[in-house]
Amino acid sequence: ILQIGRQIFGKPTFPNAEVEGLPLPPVQLSLTSWKKQISEIRKLQLRDDDVVLCAYPKAGTHWVWEVISMLLAGQADYEPRAKELLMMDVTRVSKLDKLHSPRVLNTHLPFTMLPAEQMLSRRLKVVHVYRNPRDVMVSMYHHLKQFRLVGTESVHSFVKTFLAGEVIYGHYARYLNQMNRFMNENPELPIYSVSYEDMKSNATDTVRGLAEYLEVPATEVLIADIVAACAFHKLKKVDETKEQVTYLGFQIGQKFYRKGEVGDWENHLTEEEVEMFDREFYKVLDNDRFQFRHKL
């Protein structure tokens, strides 16, 4: 067990698990163990029309998942199920097998823990969402506090925890490194990367680009309808009506929307912390594929 909540900060209510060196959330009561779950995920039978959405936590997965679901359906109607019901990480493979097609599977796991060979052989559509690391850190802090996965530490102390990679799913830069490496090593599988900031600043072009990548017909009217339906405040409200997953006693779909802003880090970090954050984060990041925008 990785004790992310150290004694000096006060321990979290639910300590994290660890598999193959990767910190993971406390195991779902519905799962036997993370080790078994990862083993089954690697053997998950994929389908030719599956779409796989990959992202580090708090990068904007919910938002893009809803957009993709609407594009595949050809209408701006909300998916009645919570995203987590199609999340490989926390859903039993036997349940994923029973879901009707097309499935918009989603995950925070690295490719080493996914059925990557099938993704390659089937040439699946894979979408990657990324977000500037300062906002990811702040959003993750508030997220973990909600789920009691951090103790009494302040956001200022959490900066160091985040930069040490002692958070669920490990270091954000290492996640981006493995994504870049997989893309370089497998050019025959084009992965569509979209940034959270681009979604915020030009949602219309982003939705249009996703439709083109997914090779689904999308009129300008449909694109406009999806953009309107997926406004942050609307998604936050509609999530209250979805079929939810209970996790650690919480209805987790209702816990993921907070502010949805770009640049919220300015409300939390001092100038010295920003300088330290950037310096330490870029020591770990080994590529410049993903261009971050910290403000709009």
Stockholm file with secondary structure:
# STOCKHOLM 1.0

chainA/1-296         ILQIGRQIFGKPTFPNAEVEGLPLPPVQLSLTSWKKQISEIRKLQLRDDDVVLCAYPKAGTHWVWEVISMLLAGQADYEPRAKELLMMDVTRVSKLDKLHSPRVLNTHLPFTMLPAEQMLSRRLKVVHVYRNPRDVMVSMYHHLKQFRLVGTESVHSFVKTFLAGEVIYGHYARYLNQMNRFMNENPELPIYSVSYEDMKSNATDTVRGLAEYLEVPATEVLIADIVAACAFHKLKKVDETKEQVTYLGFQIGQKFYRKGEVGDWENHLTEEEVEMFDREFYKVLDNDRFQFRHKL
#=GR chainA/1-296 SS CBCCSCTTTCCCSSCBEEETTEEECCCCTTSSCHHHHHHHHHTCCCCTTCEEEEECTTSSHHHHHHHHHHHHHTSCCCCSBCGGGGBTTTSCHHHHHHSCSSCEEEECSCGGGTTHHHHHHTTCEEEEEECCHHHHHHHHHHHHHHTTCSCSCCHHHHHHHHHTTCSTTSCHHHHHHHHHHHHHHCTTSCEEEEEHHHHHHCHHHHHHHHHHHHTCCCCHHHHHHHHHHTCHHHHHHHGGGSBCCEETTEEGGGGSCSCCCSSGGGGTCCHHHHHHHHHHHHHHCCCCSSCCCSCC
#=GC SS_cons         CBCCSCTTTCCCSSCBEEETTEEECCCCTTSSCHHHHHHHHHTCCCCTTCEEEEECTTSSHHHHHHHHHHHHHTSCCCCSBCGGGGBTTTSCHHHHHHSCSSCEEEECSCGGGTTHHHHHHTTCEEEEEECCHHHHHHHHHHHHHHTTCSCSCCHHHHHHHHHTTCSTTSCHHHHHHHHHHHHHHCTTSCEEEEEHHHHHHCHHHHHHHHHHHHTCCCCHHHHHHHHHHTCHHHHHHHGGGSBCCEETTEEGGGGSCSCCCSSGGGGTCCHHHHHHHHHHHHHHCCCCSSCCCSCC
//
